């Protein structure tokens, strides 16, 4: 009798699946430390003093202050208190940038911005639900509606990633050389550089959520 080895899940070691979804930021940078550093630098420059002068007033080394301003270290509470006194501001002022208002887009049902995209002339209706004007990553969420059995099926191909989620109806969706029969509740996540698009309508009307993301320097299509 031989011992059976337990099955291993290859996805367990996939770095894309073990990321903490609650961590904000990229390349290991910490948003709180960065915002504190930016505010310290802004206040120091507002006073017209050098790093070495502020460091001396706060009783710390210039190197440490430089790291704080660059957001590469987490300042202790005593350091924050010393800096606030040297800058003549309350400690809470050092958190101003971190607590600044961050806009959100709220769209009531049926109020999405109707826009023209490739496929519009084929009978596809696009309702844009939001945009990301100040991010390095462009994210475009749409609700796409197909409601005429005579609609033409254009092939889409563009940079980035795309996620679609079926809200209503049934469609056969193509990605590359594979097809996927999709109905309400089904989803598909894929590399959008491969040819893709609806291939066969099975139940009308068809509505699905499409979220496209790509680097800002790339042109969406």
C-alpha positions in Angstrom: 0.0 0.0 0.0 1.5 3.3 -1.0 0.8 6.7 0.6 -1.1 9.0 -1.6 0.2 12.5 -1.8 -2.5 15.2 -1.2 -3.4 17.2 -4.2 -1.7 20.6 -4.4 -3.5 23.7 -5.6 -1.3 25.4 -8.1 -3.1 28.6 -7.5 -1.9 28.7 -3.9 1.5 29.9 -5.0 0.2 32.3 -7.7 1.3 35.8 -6.5 -1.7 37.4 -8.2 -4.0 35.4 -5.9 -2.2 36.0 -2.6 -2.1 39.8 -2.7 -3.9 41.6 0.1 -6.9 43.3 -1.7 -7.1 45.9 1.1 -3.6 47.3 0.6 -3.7 50.6 -1.3 -0.9 51.8 -3.5 1.8 50.2 -5.6 5.5 49.3 -5.7 5.5 48.8 -2.0 4.9 52.5 -1.1 2.7 53.3 1.9 0.1 56.0 1.3 0.0 57.3 4.9 3.8 57.7 5.1 3.9 59.4 1.6 1.1 61.8 2.5 2.8 62.8 5.8 6.1 63.3 4.0 4.5 65.4 1.4 2.8 67.6 4.0 6.0 68.0 6.0 7.9 69.1 2.9 5.1 71.5 1.9 5.1 73.1 5.3 8.9 73.3 5.4 9.0 75.0 2.0 6.2 77.3 3.0 8.4 78.5 5.9 11.4 78.8 3.5 13.7 76.6 5.6 16.1 73.8 4.6 16.0 70.2 5.6 19.0 70.6 7.8 17.5 73.6 9.6 14.2 71.8 10.2 16.0 68.6 11.3 18.0 70.6 13.8 14.9 72.2 15.2 13.2 68.8 15.5 16.3 67.2 17.0 16.7 64.6 14.3 19.2 63.9 11.6 18.9 65.4 8.1 18.9 61.9 6.7 16.0 60.8 8.8 14.0 63.9 7.9 14.8 63.3 4.2 13.4 59.7 4.5 10.3 61.1 6.2 9.7 63.6 3.4 10.3 60.8 0.8 7.7 58.6 2.5 10.3 55.8 2.8 10.0 55.4 6.6 7.3 55.5 9.2 7.9 58.4 11.7 7.4 57.7 15.3 4.8 59.6 17.4 7.6 61.5 19.1 9.1 62.5 15.7 5.7 63.7 14.5 5.3 65.8 17.6 8.8 67.3 17.3 8.1 68.1 13.6 4.8 69.7 14.3 6.4 71.9 17.0 9.2 72.9 14.7 6.8 73.7 11.9 4.4 75.5 14.3 1.4 73.4 13.4 -0.7 70.9 15.3 0.2 67.2 14.8 -3.2 66.7 13.0 -2.0 69.1 10.3 0.6 66.5 9.2 -2.3 64.2 8.2 -4.1 66.7 6.0 -3.2 65.2 2.7 -4.1 61.7 3.8 -7.5 62.8 4.9 -8.2 65.0 1.9 -11.5 64.5 0.0 -11.3 61.8 -2.6 -14.1 62.0 -5.2 -16.4 59.2 -6.2 -18.8 58.8 -9.1 -22.5 58.0 -8.3 -24.7 57.1 -11.2 -28.5 56.5 -10.7 -30.0 53.6 -12.5 -30.5 54.5 -16.2 -28.4 57.6 -15.9 -25.2 56.3 -17.4 -23.6 58.5 -20.1 -24.5 57.2 -23.5 -21.4 57.3 -25.6 -20.3 56.1 -29.0 -17.7 53.3 -29.1 -16.7 50.8 -31.8 -19.8 48.6 -32.0 -22.3 51.4 -31.4 -23.3 51.4 -35.1 -23.8 47.6 -34.9 -26.6 48.2 -32.4 -24.7 47.9 -29.2 -25.7 50.6 -26.6 -22.9 51.8 -24.2 -23.7 53.5 -20.9 -20.5 54.8 -19.3 -20.8 54.5 -15.5 -17.6 56.4 -14.4 -14.1 57.2 -15.2 -10.7 57.7 -13.6 -9.2 61.0 -14.8 -6.4 61.3 -12.2 -5.2 57.7 -12.1 -2.2 56.2 -13.9 -4.6 53.3 -14.7 -7.6 54.0 -16.8 -10.8 52.1 -15.8 -13.9 52.3 -17.9 -17.1 50.6 -16.5 -19.9 50.2 -19.0 -23.4 48.6 -19.2 -23.7 47.2 -22.7 -27.1 46.4 -24.2 -27.9 44.3 -27.2 -31.6 44.1 -28.1 -31.9 43.5 -31.8 -31.4 40.0 -33.2 -30.1 41.6 -36.5 -27.2 43.3 -34.7 -23.8 42.8 -36.3 -21.0 41.3 -34.1 -17.8 43.4 -34.5 -14.5 41.9 -33.2 -12.9 44.0 -30.5 -9.2 44.0 -29.7 -7.4 46.5 -27.5 -4.8 46.9 -24.7 -5.4 46.0 -21.1 -7.8 43.7 -19.3 -11.5 43.3 -19.4 -14.1 41.8 -17.1 -17.7 41.2 -18.2 -20.6 40.1 -16.0 -24.0 39.1 -17.4 -27.0 40.9 -16.1 -29.7 39.7 -18.4 -30.2 37.5 -21.4 -27.9 34.8 -23.0 -25.1 35.2 -25.4 -22.2 33.2 -26.7 -19.1 35.3 -26.2 -15.8 34.7 -28.0 -12.3 35.3 -26.7 -9.5 34.2 -29.0 -10.3 30.7 -30.2 -12.6 29.9 -27.4 -16.4 30.5 -27.0 -18.3 30.8 -23.7 -22.1 30.4 -23.5 -23.0 33.1 -20.9 -26.2 33.8 -19.0 -27.3 35.9 -16.1 -24.7 35.7 -13.3 -21.9 34.4 -15.4 -18.6 36.3 -15.7 -15.5 36.3 -17.9 -12.2 38.0 -17.2 -9.6 38.1 -20.0 -6.7 39.7 -21.8 -8.3 42.2 -24.1 -5.4 42.1 -26.6 -6.9 38.9 -28.0 -9.9 39.2 -30.4 -13.1 39.1 -28.5 -16.8 40.0 -28.6 -20.4 38.6 -28.6 -20.8 35.9 -31.3 -24.3 34.6 -31.0 -27.4 36.0 -29.3 -29.5 33.3 -27.6 -31.9 35.3 -25.5 -32.8 39.0 -25.9 -32.5 41.6 -24.5 -28.9 41.1 -23.5 -27.2 43.3 -20.9 -23.8 42.9 -19.4 -21.4 44.9 -17.3 -18.0 45.5 -19.0 -15.1 46.9 -17.1 -12.0 47.7 -19.2 -8.7 48.7 -17.6 -5.4 49.8 -19.3 -2.4 52.1 -18.6 -3.3 55.7 -19.2 -0.6 56.0 -22.0 -2.4 53.3 -23.9 -5.3 54.2 -26.1 -8.6 52.4 -25.3 -10.7 51.3 -28.3 
